[in-house]
């Protein structure tokens, strides 16, 4: 989990830098497109990480007041729907 947090925070820093570079207006169109594409990929990865964290919290909260964290799997999500 600590490694996931480090990767998430690193990706968020990269994403912030890309936003600043794009906002500066100093990039060429080609550079801007590359940065935009990289930013979209980073944003999607960060979103997936946050969604996974949300699922884990939801699993934690469903344990009748007992604090235990079950490993999430896609099959669990499908069973719950």
Secondary structure, 3 states (H helix, E strand, C coil): CHHHHHHHHHHHHHHHHHHHHHHHCCCCHHHHHHHHHHHHHHHHHHHHHHHHHHHHHHHHHCCCCCCCCCCCCHHHHHHHC
